[in-house]
Amino acid sequence: MKKEKEKFHAPGTVVLVFIWFIWFIILYTTNWLALSENWFLR
């Protein structure tokens, strides 16, 4: 039996993770900016 190189067989999962990560960063940043404008703790 020949040992074939193991390939990564889930490119769709990686794409979904990157989409979720980008969405999370955008959501986190917009919420942080909105909170910083409305919550005056200085």
NORQUI-V43235 format. One record per residue. N is the residue number from 1. RES is the residue in one small letter. PHI is phi in whole degrees, 0 to 359 (* if undefined). D_CENTER is the distance of its C-alpha to the mean C-alpha in Angstrom with 1 decimal. Layout:
N/RES/PHI/D_CENTER, N/RES/PHI/D_CENTER
This chain:
1/m/*/39.8, 2/k/272/37.6, 3/k/270/34.4, 4/e/276/31.8, 5/k/293/28.7, 6/e/286/25.8, 7/k/254/23.2, 8/f/278/19.6, 9/h/257/20.1, 10/a/225/16.7, 11/p/293/15.1, 12/g/296/14.1, 13/t/295/12.0, 14/v/296/10.1, 15/v/297/9.7, 16/l/297/8.6, 17/v/296/5.9, 18/f/293/4.8, 19/i/297/5.8, 20/w/296/4.3, 21/f/295/0.7, 22/i/295/4.2, 23/w/299/6.1, 24/f/296/5.5, 25/i/296/6.5, 26/i/296/9.2, 27/l/297/10.4, 28/y/298/10.7, 29/t/294/12.5, 30/t/294/14.7, 31/n/293/15.7, 32/w/295/16.5, 33/l/293/18.6, 34/a/295/20.3, 35/l/293/21.2, 36/s/293/22.5, 37/e/280/24.8, 38/n/259/26.1, 39/w/243/26.4, 40/f/270/29.1, 41/l/243/29.0, 42/r/225/30.6
